[in-house]
Amino acid sequence: MAQGAYLANLYASANGHQWHNNFAWGSQRNLCQWYGVYCNCTLAQMRECELKIDLSSNGLTGILPDLRENRFVRDNRTYIVSA
């Protein structure tokens, strides 16, 4: 999947523009700074990060994309999305 396209799809599918808090979503900020995105990066030069997404009580509506086994690369890191 293209860089961050999964998260962009999540934002669009769940009407991100209407969320209670959508801080940094779609921006060039580090993904770990996006509201509701939590990173657990390995110590091996922080090349691989597990993303946990918690957007509960944030006003999501619509159909959410499949969260299983989504990997993408951004800023020379591999991100693994887990629910």
HELIX and SHEET records of a PDB file:
HELIX    1   1 ALA A    5  SER A   13  1                                   9    
HELIX    2   2 GLY A   16  GLN A   18  5                                   3    
HELIX    3   3 LEU A   31  GLN A   33  5                                   3    
SHEET    1   A 4 VAL A  37  CYS A  41  0                                        
SHEET    2   A 4 GLU A  48  ILE A  53 -1                                        
SHEET    3   A 4 ARG A  77  SER A  82  1                                        
SHEET    4   A 4 ASN A  70  ARG A  74 -1                                        
END                                                                             
